[in-house]
Amino acid sequence: LISTVCGAGGWRPRRQRAVRTDPSTGFMHRKYFVDQARERLKQPVKGGVRYVAYIKPDQFAAIQSEVGIMASEDFLVAFAEVLRDQMQPNDLAGRFGGNAFVALLERGTARDVEAWAEHVTKKVSAQTFQVAEKSLSATCTVGLGLLPATNADLGAAVSDAQAANCRGRDQGGNQFYVVDTADTDTRVQAYDKIWVKHIKSALMENRFRLVQQPIASLQGDDKGMFDVLVRMLDEQQNEVLPSEFMQAAERNDLLKNIDRWVIGASMSLCAARRPSCIFVRLSKDTVADRSLAAWLGNQLKASKVDPARICFQVTEETAAQHVTQTREMIATLKPMGFRLALEHLGAGRDPVSLIQSLAVDFVKIDGSLMQGLASNPILQQKVKVLVDAAKRKKIETIAERVEDANTMAVLWQLGIEFIQGYFVNAPEDVVLKADR
């Protein structure tokens, strides 16, 4: 019998899973989580960020006292089940011993990670746990630690996440917490010094390139629309993600230079491939640049591109903080034939006012609102409010960072017209290395 089962290939995999996973919760044991996470970190994250989440139920000693030491394990099993329901297929999760759980998360932005953590705390607090014939309510705290794009140190990130978790619980729990790190410390200054040299060299030597992410229609017809992103090549022609150099560029007034490279390359792309519309993001430095229109006019004459093929997009945060400059830019670029969009809409204080006050062609609803959207009526209502406000202004809507079919189905019901994200296509397909 043993020979037969082993020969069928069923016994050994089950045994290996049993060794690697905690029998109560089904999460990986600490050692195997660490091994898997380190393997994952050998590959760069594609178009996003990585964080470690350190999760513990609040007031666990009180729960243990109420239900008893033995039954408290049943509570942790139920608690782990709630966590498992919030995980995405690519997430890694482990039990770090006792009542601590750790997850390695890959998301589009830091805001997406925070939205996920907030969603977890709300799910736990809304759950009724049935343990030892008792009904319990509970809360949890999620501590977050960033894994940098370069020289990622898993141990340091776990330590940061654990420290953040302690801080959050010290402040009452039922929340997520991120340890604050100052941008002005000596490490950042040293980091900037290196990256400024690399960025300037890459601009001089034309070592940037564009990648695309398709924007799919929920109405059944392919509009041929793409979001374009920039990548830098190092001196060995290896790809460098924006998460590694953009913050240094912003702190050292280099964003406008990068923006102009991207705009010129995007015009070359339009001339070569004639897409229906490509979305090109502008930094706050470019929004405030009074010389932009004249420069664009010269670029149009040289490239002979139809300006309607290019949609310049500005973040909600930039538009809200620089309303006058954003209005002036829109008023200048629209008569030239360009289209305009607001991206990351819904993350700020008053997105509906921005929809009403800015004459844009598209709004892109922030990916943080997609985290748990399919099962969260409150998030669905927030998205519906934005969609209705846009429709009243005849503005088309795009949902950002859509990662699963259930979310797509809900977005269709809410009236969203387009989606982009990993569910449509990963954003790493190279479309052009511009000759400029």
Sequence and secondary structure as in RCSB ss.txt:
>XXXX:A:sequence
LISTVCGAGGWRPRRQRAVRTDPSTGFMHRKYFVDQARERLKQPVKGGVRYVAYIKPDQFAAIQSEVGIMASEDF
LVAFAEVLRDQMQPNDLAGRFGGNAFVALLERGTARDVEAWAEHVTKKVSAQTFQVAEKSLSATCTVGLGLLPAT
NADLGAAVSDAQAANCRGRDQGGNQFYVVDTADTDTRVQAYDKIWVKHIKSALMENRFRLVQQPIASLQGDDKGM
FDVLVRMLDEQQNEVLPSEFMQAAERNDLLKNIDRWVIGASMSLCAARRPSCIFVRLSKDTVADRSLAAWLGNQL
KASKVDPARICFQVTEETAAQHVTQTREMIATLKPMGFRLALEHLGAGRDPVSLIQSLAVDFVKIDGSLMQGLAS
NPILQQKVKVLVDAAKRKKIETIAERVEDANTMAVLWQLGIEFIQGYFVNAPEDVVLKADR
>XXXX:A:secstr
 HHHHHHTT HHHHHHHHHHB TTT  EEHHHHHHHHHHHHTS  SSSEEEEEEEEETTHHHHHHHH HHHHHHH
HHHHHHHHHHH  TT EEEE STT EEEEEEESSHHHHHHHHHHHHHHHHH EEEETTEEEE  EEEEEEEE SS
S  HHHHHHHHHHHHHHHHHTTSSEEEE    TTSHHHHHHHHHHHHHHHHHHHTT EEEEEEEEEESSS    E
EEEEEEEE TT  EE HHHHHHHHHHTT HHHHHHHHHHHHHHHHHHH  SEEEEE  HHHHT TTHHHHHHHHH
HHH   GGGEEEEEEHHHHHHTHHHHHHHHHHHTTTT EEEEEEETSSS HHHHHHHS  SEEEE GGGGTTGGG
 HHHHHHHHHHHHHHHHTT EEEE S  SHHHHHHHHHHT  EE STTT  TTEEEE    
